[in-house]
Protein backbone atom coordinates (compact mmCIF):
# COMPACT_ATOMS: atom_id res chain seq x y z
CA UNK A 1 0.00 0.00 0.00
CA UNK A 2 2.93 2.36 0.61
CA UNK A 3 3.25 5.62 2.47
CA UNK A 4 0.01 7.62 2.79
CA UNK A 5 -0.17 10.79 0.72
CA UNK A 6 -0.08 14.08 2.59
CA UNK A 7 -3.41 15.70 3.37
CA UNK A 8 -3.04 17.55 0.10
CA UNK A 9 -0.09 17.91 -2.21
CA UNK A 10 -1.14 21.28 -3.50
CA UNK A 11 -4.58 22.80 -3.98
CA UNK A 12 -6.66 20.26 -5.88
CA UNK A 13 -9.91 21.83 -7.11
CA UNK A 14 -10.82 18.76 -9.17
CA UNK A 15 -10.86 16.39 -6.19
CA UNK A 16 -12.84 18.80 -4.04
CA UNK A 17 -9.97 19.37 -1.61
CA UNK A 18 -9.81 23.06 -2.45
CA UNK A 19 -12.47 23.81 0.15
CA UNK A 20 -10.32 22.77 3.15
CA UNK A 21 -7.41 24.73 1.68
CA UNK A 22 -9.54 27.85 1.35
CA UNK A 23 -10.86 27.44 4.92
CA UNK A 24 -7.33 26.96 6.30
CA UNK A 25 -6.01 29.98 4.41
CA UNK A 26 -9.01 32.02 5.52
CA UNK A 27 -8.57 31.19 9.20
CA UNK A 28 -4.82 31.82 9.13
CA UNK A 29 -5.47 35.07 7.21
CA UNK A 30 -7.83 36.22 9.98
CA UNK A 31 -5.03 35.53 12.46
CA UNK A 32 -2.52 37.42 10.30
CA UNK A 33 -4.82 40.42 9.95
CA UNK A 34 -5.46 40.40 13.69
CA UNK A 35 -1.71 40.20 14.30
CA UNK A 36 -1.03 43.15 11.98
CA UNK A 37 -3.64 45.34 13.67
CA UNK A 38 -3.40 44.27 17.31
CA UNK A 39 0.00 42.52 17.52
CA UNK A 40 -1.69 39.48 19.03
CA UNK A 41 -3.81 36.55 17.85
CA UNK A 42 -6.76 35.56 20.06
CA UNK A 43 -6.75 32.12 21.66
CA UNK A 44 -10.34 31.68 20.52
CA UNK A 45 -9.17 31.75 16.91
CA UNK A 46 -6.47 29.17 17.71
CA UNK A 47 -9.08 26.85 19.21
CA UNK A 48 -11.35 27.26 16.19
CA UNK A 49 -8.42 26.62 13.83
CA UNK A 50 -7.43 23.49 15.77
CA UNK A 51 -10.98 22.11 16.09
CA UNK A 52 -11.87 22.68 12.46
CA UNK A 53 -8.50 21.23 11.42
CA UNK A 54 -9.15 18.06 13.39
CA UNK A 55 -12.62 17.80 11.86
CA UNK A 56 -11.21 18.22 8.34
CA UNK A 57 -8.51 15.65 9.04
CA UNK A 58 -11.12 13.16 10.26
CA UNK A 59 -13.22 13.90 7.16
CA UNK A 60 -10.31 13.30 4.75
CA UNK A 61 -8.63 10.34 6.45
CA UNK A 62 -9.53 7.16 8.32
CA UNK A 63 -9.74 7.64 12.09
CA UNK A 64 -6.38 6.27 13.29
CA UNK A 65 -4.40 7.93 10.49
CA UNK A 66 -6.23 11.25 10.94
CA UNK A 67 -5.48 11.31 14.66
CA UNK A 68 -1.85 10.28 14.11
CA UNK A 69 -1.22 12.94 11.44
CA UNK A 70 -3.04 15.66 13.38
CA UNK A 71 -1.34 14.92 16.71
CA UNK A 72 2.12 14.58 15.18
CA UNK A 73 1.59 17.75 13.13
CA UNK A 74 0.49 19.61 16.25
CA UNK A 75 3.56 18.42 18.17
CA UNK A 76 6.01 19.16 15.34
CA UNK A 77 4.49 22.60 14.73
CA UNK A 78 4.78 23.42 18.42
CA UNK A 79 8.23 21.94 19.02
CA UNK A 80 9.77 23.64 15.96
CA UNK A 81 8.73 27.06 17.27
CA UNK A 82 9.46 26.33 20.95
CA UNK A 83 13.13 27.36 20.79
CA UNK A 84 12.46 30.67 18.98
CA UNK A 85 9.72 31.33 21.54
CA UNK A 86 12.02 30.60 24.48
CA UNK A 87 14.61 33.01 23.02
CA UNK A 88 11.86 35.63 22.57
CA UNK A 89 12.21 35.63 18.78
CA UNK A 90 8.51 34.91 18.29
CA UNK A 91 5.48 35.25 20.51
CA UNK A 92 3.35 32.52 22.04
CA UNK A 93 0.63 33.17 19.46
CA UNK A 94 3.04 32.28 16.65
CA UNK A 95 3.92 28.99 18.35
CA UNK A 96 0.22 28.16 18.88
CA UNK A 97 -0.65 29.16 15.32
CA UNK A 98 2.06 26.89 13.89
CA UNK A 99 0.87 24.01 16.09
CA UNK A 100 -2.74 24.52 14.96
CA UNK A 101 -1.62 24.59 11.30
CA UNK A 102 0.18 21.29 12.01
CA UNK A 103 -3.18 19.72 12.88
CA UNK A 104 -4.37 20.54 9.37
CA UNK A 105 -1.25 19.64 7.40
CA UNK A 106 0.58 16.94 9.33
CA UNK A 107 4.21 16.81 10.46
CA UNK A 108 6.16 17.01 7.19
CA UNK A 109 4.09 19.80 5.70
CA UNK A 110 4.25 21.89 8.89
CA UNK A 111 8.05 21.53 8.80
CA UNK A 112 8.05 22.97 5.27
CA UNK A 113 5.64 25.73 6.31
CA UNK A 114 7.90 26.53 9.28
CA UNK A 115 10.99 26.65 7.07
CA UNK A 116 9.32 29.03 4.64
CA UNK A 117 7.87 31.13 7.46
CA UNK A 118 11.32 31.41 9.06
CA UNK A 119 12.84 32.62 5.78
CA UNK A 120 10.01 35.08 5.19
CA UNK A 121 10.04 36.23 8.83
CA UNK A 122 13.80 36.77 8.64
CA UNK A 123 13.30 38.89 5.54
CA UNK A 124 10.57 40.85 7.32
CA UNK A 125 12.91 41.42 10.27
CA UNK A 126 15.70 42.68 8.00
CA UNK A 127 13.31 45.03 6.22
CA UNK A 128 12.06 46.29 9.59
CA UNK A 129 15.63 46.83 10.77
CA UNK A 130 16.59 48.80 7.66
CA UNK A 131 13.35 50.80 7.75
CA UNK A 132 13.50 51.63 11.46
CA UNK A 133 17.22 52.35 11.75
CA UNK A 134 18.18 53.33 8.23
CA UNK A 135 20.84 51.53 6.20
CA UNK A 136 23.83 52.76 8.24
CA UNK A 137 22.22 52.04 11.62
CA UNK A 138 21.27 48.55 10.44
CA UNK A 139 24.81 47.83 9.28
CA UNK A 140 26.28 48.97 12.62
CA UNK A 141 23.81 46.78 14.55
CA UNK A 142 24.34 43.71 12.34
CA UNK A 143 28.13 44.12 12.27
CA UNK A 144 28.36 44.22 16.09
CA UNK A 145 26.06 41.20 16.54
CA UNK A 146 28.72 38.43 16.16
CA UNK A 147 31.06 40.10 18.67
CA UNK A 148 28.27 40.66 21.17
CA UNK A 149 27.12 37.05 20.88
CA UNK A 150 30.68 35.66 21.15
CA UNK A 151 31.54 37.70 24.23
CA UNK A 152 28.05 37.34 25.69
CA UNK A 153 27.94 41.11 25.72
CA UNK A 154 24.56 42.05 27.07
CA UNK A 155 21.47 43.06 25.18
CA UNK A 156 21.99 42.71 21.42
CA UNK A 157 18.35 43.42 20.59
CA UNK A 158 17.37 46.90 19.39
CA UNK A 159 15.62 48.64 22.29
CA UNK A 160 12.17 48.77 20.68
CA UNK A 161 12.22 45.24 19.26
CA UNK A 162 10.16 42.63 21.07
CA UNK A 163 8.37 39.46 19.94
CA UNK A 164 5.22 41.51 19.48
CA UNK A 165 6.83 44.04 17.14
CA UNK A 166 6.63 42.06 13.89
CA UNK A 167 3.38 40.36 12.89
CA UNK A 168 4.91 36.91 12.32
CA UNK A 169 1.50 35.39 11.55
CA UNK A 170 1.88 37.03 8.12
CA UNK A 171 4.99 34.92 7.48
CA UNK A 172 3.09 31.80 8.59
CA UNK A 173 0.22 32.70 6.25
CA UNK A 174 2.59 33.00 3.30
CA UNK A 175 4.26 29.71 4.29
CA UNK A 176 0.87 27.96 4.40
CA UNK A 177 -0.03 29.41 1.01
CA UNK A 178 3.23 28.21 -0.52
CA UNK A 179 2.69 24.74 0.95
CA UNK A 180 -0.84 24.48 -0.40
CA UNK A 181 0.34 25.55 -3.84
CA UNK A 182 3.20 23.05 -3.70
CA UNK A 183 5.84 25.78 -4.08
CA UNK A 184 9.21 25.74 -2.36
CA UNK A 185 11.36 28.85 -1.94
CA UNK A 186 14.53 26.83 -2.33
CA UNK A 187 13.56 24.27 -4.94
CA UNK A 188 10.77 25.64 -7.13
CA UNK A 189 7.55 23.66 -7.43
CA UNK A 190 7.34 20.30 -5.65
BELDA-V998020 format. One line per field, one symbol per residue. psi: psi as a letter, one per 30 degrees, with the letter a starting at -180 (. if undefined). A space follows every 10 residues. Layout:
# BELDA-V998020
psi: ???
This chain:
# BELDA-V998020
psi: eakkllekhl kieefggfee eeeeeeeeee eeeeeeefhl kkeeeeeeee eeeeeeeeef lleeeeeeee eeeeeeeeee geeeeeghfl leeeeeeeee eeeefleeef eeeeeeeeee eeeeeeeeee effleeeeee eeffeeeeee fgibjgkkef klffekiffe eeeeeeeeee fgkkffgbk.
